[in-house]
Amino acid sequence: MVNSARWHVYDYSSPGLYFITICVKDRKCCLGRVKNGIMGLNKLGCICYKYWQELSKHYSDCVLDEFIVMPNHIHFIIEINNNSDNAGRDGACPVSTEQGKTSSLSNIVGSFKSACTRKIHLAGHKNFSWQSRFYDHVIRTNAESLDKIRYYIKYNPRMWDKDKNNPINIK
């Protein structure tokens, strides 16, 4: 059994904002490229972007915030609000949760990674995979902290040359 990277005293289905980073296995740059500080998505990056946009359709208790696909990783902020009833979901979620239960961050990220991987494999890229874990940060209800992370995500392509080998480098 693999030890969890999650904060063991925290309930990751609790309402709140979460900053997530998901890296491609071996940090292989296969989702697009950065040129002159602008991220250009390729077919694989577009698949990830599409499935990000669809997450809230499958998890009605989630609100999507800032998001970016980088050449070898993805950053996003997601809010779990638990104000909705999961019974209204369309049932098309690649990883389902029990009816009426709130979504956990691990289920949401796992669903996203699975859906992207499945579609990328169908597109002929059979060797694509994500790193098995993901980085998370519980964002405190502090507007300054949230704004700092939003800024970092939005302008991440401008910092690509400095942090491409260390995708979580918020200052």
Buried (B, 14 or more C-beta within 10 A) or exposed (E): EEEEEBEEEEEBBEEBBBBBBBBBEEBEBBBBBBEEEEBBBBBBBBBBBEBBEBBBEBBBBBBBBBBBBBBBBBBBBBBBEBEBEBEEBEEEBBBEBEEEEBBBBBBBBBBBBBBBBEBBEEEEBEEBBBBEBBBBBBBEEEEEBBEBBBEBBEEBBEBBEEBBEEBEEBE
